[in-house]
Structures are given as structure tokens and as C-alpha cells.
Amino acid sequence: MKTSVKNKIKNDTQPALWAGDFFISKPGRTVEWLGGVNYDNLQNVFSKIKSLLEYDQNEEIHLMVNSYGGVTGVGMSFYDAVRSWLRPNLVTIGSGDVDSSGIIVFLAGEKRYLTKNTTLLFHLAGRTFADGKRYSTADMENMLKEDKLKDYQYACVVSDATAGRYSPERILELMAHNTVFTAEEAVNMGLAHKVLE
């Protein structure tokens, strides 16, 4: 028994986190996206990632994602920034709920892992309206057009993550049926690289 415990401990003096055979050697390079995909979380996570990049641009940054989703445009802003101009060496770890726009945040990582009890929910865009707010048919047509465009952009990002195994049209079908995937199913789709035990 003592031997197996010793094998798991690389260095007693070094702080470490264990997740199965995945070892995060520096918790100080771990950032958390917890809760909604909203402007506050976006600003907070960007700020932390930029600070870590100033310290070391090449070392991995681990982003733990647990999110029920939120504003699609915020998720896309994060994804585009990470993939196009910030370019951190980002590893994402999905844990618990990785739903809706939270999936886009998760997919920003070059390496993507899920804990074994994680689920991913896909659905079409929706809106919440304020009480008593009036919209014209032109307003509603424009909202519908925008939502369909965002759904298609979302489906394209997910399709790209599957390396084309799932077309954007197939992803849209899954979204239309409010589809939930397990961590293992997400790995089989190509959305994640491994399930952490």
C-alpha cells in the first residue's frame, strides 16, 4: 500500500494536484471559469491568463471549466481571442456541467480533458424577454436571424473540434434536440482528448 502511494507522489515539497494520471505541477498556473458565460467571467479569466502570459508565454495554463452556459457572443469572444491573438498554451479541463456556451469556452484549449462525471448539453440559442417590453415583427425577425447565425457559428466551432467527424448540420440537429453527452461520448466525438479518472 505504501509503495503505491509513494509512486503517486512525485515530490513531497512541490504542491500538486492529481486527477488520475494527469498531473498539474503548478496550481498557480490554473485558472477557473465557474458559472455563467458572461462579461464578468470573461474579464476575470482574460486578466488572469494575460498575467500568466506576462510571466511565461510558453508554459501551460490550465483552465478548469464548470459552466451552465450563457451569452454565445461572450463564449465566441473568448474562443477567438485564445485561438487567434492571445495564443496561450491552454489546457482545458471540463468538470461537472460544461453546457451550451460553456462548451465553446472548453473547446478553446489545445488539449482538452473531462472529468468522468462531466456532461455536455447542446441546444439552440434562446432569449429571455423583459416583462412589458414590446418588439415589432422586424425586431423579432432580426433576433431570429442573429440567433440562427450564432447557432451556425457555434456548430462550426464544434464541428472543427471533431475534425469534421460531425458536420455543422449534424451539430445543429443535436442542438435542436437538446442533446446531452457524457464525458466518454465527448471523447469519442473528438471534443475532448481524454477522460480523467
Beta strands, then each sheet from edge to edge (+ up, - down):
strand 1: 17-19
strand 2: 22-24
strand 3: 30-37
strand 4: 61-70
strand 5: 90-98
strand 6: 111-115
strand 7: 119-122
strand 8: 179-182
strand 9: 194-196
sheet 1: 1+ 2-
sheet 2: 3+ 4+ 5+ 6+ 9+
sheet 3: 7+ 8-
end
